[in-house]
Amino acid sequence: MKRTGVLCQALLLSLVGNLGAIDKGLCDGPCGSRPWAKIKSEKSRILGGKDTRPGAWPWMVSMQLITNSGQRSHACGGSLLTPTWVLTAAHCFKGTRDLSQWRLVVGAWEVQWAAAATLSNLEQERKAVRILLHEQYNSWTENNDIALVEMNKPVHCGYLVQIACLPRPSDDPVKDSEPCIIAGWGYKEENASQPAAVLQEAEVKIISLETCNGTEWYQGFIHSNNLCAGYPEGKIDTCQGDSGGPLMCKDKSSNTFVVTGITSWGTGCGRVKRPGVYTSTGNFLEWITSKIGADAVFDDMPSPVKNPILMPHRGRPGRGVTPKSRSSFIQAKWGIPKDKWGPFLP
């Protein structure tokens, strides 16, 4: 990043810090609020691309693993759905579902890698008290790759922390070529030595499942409850460490970003005809509401739908291309080749 960019970020952080005392409100406003988001351009890339501004995506959660010595490592992203519930990917917990090892940090912008870091007074850390994986999650095909994490106490909303929106049950599926946003603290390059310190963002476009399942693409391995997003030529994509984070598309009626997908897997990062594969949240609304309640998910949606009929879609068995999940860089410490990601393999 250029020096002028660093100075601008420092000034913005200083301003946010001065208002930090205000960042203690209840999460009772509309979902999808972005009080500090004034992004000039979203056409950047997570792979070697653009830093976000603090508070750009205030529902982003850094899910971190902590050791007995206090060192913490970012493992996956997540989206804050309520003051106590975080939406993420099921495959993030292949390595461990030990609640004592997980920490969830909201209000974060910069995260440190493998360090006994002290959180800033603007960040809120919570412990996990429940991890709920989808009952039909298939760790081989990455079908139904969705999970919920309950935190030990509610977070406070404000300038840097807000609740995410989910699609309405009545919403039409996102269309081919629709622009959406990805964000995360994952690798900026496929073979990077460590993930991004500052939250990254990029614009990608939805790719139809028919195209994504083509013989030159993922060869039929994409399920009906997946979304593909990226570009045929690659280059702009999610990567390891971005798993569980949101794919966000804009709701046309309210101009609000909605968490349309959950970063799941992909072959490599930014490769030609190997876009990111995401779990479609619209296909799992019934499952989400069965765990955390319909009121928590839909009460604050713009133009809420009354008495929604939730119709989840089932996936189908995959074949042809083995999914490589986009969970954590922790595997690199175990000597696993970076293009052979099977998350948290022993």
N, C-alpha and C positions, 0 to 999 in steps of 0.2 A: 504494500500500500504506500502511496505517496505521503510525504511529510505533511502536506496540507490536509490530507484526509485524516491523519492521526490527530492533528490539532483540532479539527472540527469534531471528531469523535470525543476528544477529551473535554471540549467545551460543553458538548451535549450531555456527557456523563456528569459533569459538574452541575449543570442545571437540574438534571434528574435527581442528583444527590441532594440538592437544596430542597427539593420537593419530596424527598423520601418520606418525611413524616406524614405526608398526606396519603401515602400508599398503604393505608390500613383500613380501607372501606370494606363493607360487606359485598358479596358477589350477588347483588340483587338487581343489577341493571340488565339491559339486553345483551344477549350473547354476541360475540364477534366484534365487540368494541375495540378500537385501536387508538387510544388517546394520543400516543406519541408517534404514530406512523405517518411520516411524510416522505415517502420514498420517491426519489426522482426517476429511477429506472428500475424495473424488475426484470430486465432482459439480461441477466447475468448468469453465472453458472456456479454450482456448488463445487464442481471439479476445477479448482484453481481460480475461482471467481470472486464474487463481490461480498464484502461484509455487509450485514444488515446494520441498521441503526438500533440503538437500545430501544426496546419496547415495540419493535416493528411487528412482531408476532407474539403478543403477550400471553397466549395460551400454550406456548412452547414449554415443554418440561424436559430437563436433562435427567435421565434415569442413570444413576451412578452406582457402581459397585465399590464397596469400601472394605479394606482389609483390617486385620486385627491391629495393625500398627497405625491405622488412621489414614493410609493412602487411599485416594479415591480415583476412579477412572470412569469417564463417560462411556456407557455401554450402548444405550439406545435413546431415542427421542420418544416423546409422548405428547398428547394433547389434553389440556385440562377441560373436563366436561362439567364438573361441579366443583365446589370448594374441597371435596374429599375424594373425587374419582378422576383417574387418568386413563385415557384410551391409548393403547399401544399394540404392538405385534406379539403374538404368542411365542414366536421363535426366540424372542429375547430371553426367555427363561429356560432354554434348553440346558444351559450350563448349571444354573442353580435357581431353585425356588425358595432358598433359605431367606426368609423375610429379614433376618438380622443383617444381611449383607447388602440390602438395597437402600438407597437414599434417593429421594425425588426432590429436585431443586427447581423451583419456579422463580420467575423474575430474573433468570440468568441471561447474560449476553456473552460473556467470555468465561470459558471453563478451562481449568488447568488439567493437564494430562499426567496421570500417575503421580500425584503429589498430595502431600498432607496439607491441602490448602484450607485457608480460613475464608469462609464465605463473607461477602460484603453485607452491610446492613440493609441493602436493597433486595437481597436474595432471601428466599424462604425455603428452608429445608424441612422435609417431612420423612417419616419412616413408613414403610409398607406394612400394613396389617393384614391385607388379603390380596392374593393374586388369583384372578379368575381367568383361566384359559377356556376358549371355546371347546365345548365337549366333543366336537367332531374335528378338531384340529389334527391335521395329518402332517407330521414332521418330515415325511419323505417328499411329498408333493407340495408342501406349504399351502395346502388348501385350508380355508377357514382360519387364516393366520390373523387372529384378533384376540386381544386380551384386555382386561380391565384391572387396574390396581387401586385399592382403597388405601388412603393415607390415614395416619393416626390422628390427625386433627385438621380442621379446615384451614385453608390458606385465606389471606386477605387480598381483596382485589383493589386495584388502583391504576396508576400510570403504567406500571410494568407487568401487571398480572390481570388477566381477563379470562372469561369463560369462552370456549369455542362453540361455534354453531355446528350442528349436524344437518344433513339434508332433511327436508320435510318428507313424510311418507308419500305425499302426492307429487313430489318433484319428478320431472322427466329425467332419464339418465343423461349424463353429460355427453355431448356430441363429439364426433370425430373432429379433430383440429381445434377444439376449444382450448384457449390458453388458461393455464392454471399455474400455481406457484408451489414449489417445493422448498423446504427449509430444514436445516439440520447442522449438527456439529461433526459430521462424518468426514471421511477422506476427501481432499480436494483433487487427488489423483489416485488412480487405481493402485499404484505401487508406492504410495506415500509412506513415509516412516511413522507418521502419527497423524491423528485427525486434526480438523480445524479447531483453533482455540476460540475464535469469534464465530457466532452464529452466521451461517451462510444462507443465501436465498437465490433462487433462479426461476425463470419462466420456462415451462415446458408445455407441450401441446398433447392433448389426448389422441391416442392412436387406437383405431377401432380394433376390437378383439379379432375380427376376421383377418385384418392385416397382421396383427401381432402373432396370430397363430399360424401364419403362412410357413411354407416349407423353408424359406430363407430366413425366417425369423425364429419363433419359439416352437414351431413344429407340433402344434396341437396341445402344448403343455399348459396353456392359459385356461383357467376355469371361468365359468360364467359369472362368478362373484369377484373377479379380478378387474382391474383397470390397467391399461398400459399408458405410459406418458413419457414423452421425450421427443426425439427426432430420428428420422431414418438414418441420418449420417452420424448419429451419436453425439459425442462431445459434451453435451449438457445433460447431467444425470445425477441421481442420488448414488451413494456409495456406502461402503462399510461404515458403521457408526450412525448412519441416518435412519436405520430401521426403527419402526414404530412411530416415526414422525409423520407429520401430515402432508398430504397432497390437497391443496386448497384451491377451490374454484369459486368464482364470484356468483352469488345469487343475483339474478337479473332484476328482480323486483325491489330488492332492498340495497343493492350495491355492497353487500356484506360478503366477506369471504367465509366459505363453509368448508369444513373438513370432509372432503369427498372421498379421500382414500387414506390408507395407512401404508407407509413404505414397507414392502415385504421382501422382495428378492430381485435378482437379475444376474445375468451372466457377465461377469466383469463390471466395469463402470464406464459409461460413455462410449461403448463399442457400437459399431455400425450394425443396425437392425437388431440390437439387443437393448431395448429401452427398459426403464424401470418398471417393475410389476408391483401393483398396489392392491390391497384388499379394499373392495368397494364398501364404504360404510353404509350406503343406502340399502345394501342387501342384508344388513345385520341390525337394522333398527329394532326389530322385535327382540332380538337377543339382548341388545344393550338395555332396552327399557325393562326387560324381565329382571335385570340385575340391579339397576339403579333407579328405576321408576320412570314412567312416561313424563311426569311433571318436571323432573329434573332435566329432561332432554328437550321437551317441546314447549314449555310454558313461555319461554322468552324468545322463541323464534320469531323473526319478522313475519307478520301476517300468518299467525299459526293456523294450522288446519284442525278443525274440530272433529273429534271422534275418528282419528286416522285408522285406516285399515292397513296393517303392516304385513307385507307379503315377501318374506325373505326367499331368495333363490338358492337352490342347492348347486354345488359345483359338480364336476365330473372328474373321473380319474384322469390324471395327466399321463403323458408319455413323451418320449423323444428327447427332451432336454432336461437335465438335472438342475433344479433350482439351486442357486447359490445365494443364501440370505444375506441381507445387508445389516447385520447386527453390529458387532463390536470389533474394534481393533485388538481386543485382548488376545485373540487367537494368534496374532503375530508374535506375541511374547512366548507362545508355545511352539513356534517354528513351523506353523502350518502355512503352506504356500498361499499367497494372497489371491490367486485365481481359483482356489479350491475351497471356497468358503462353505462349510457346513456348520452353522453357528454353534460356538462353544463345544466343538468336538473335543473329547478327552484325549 
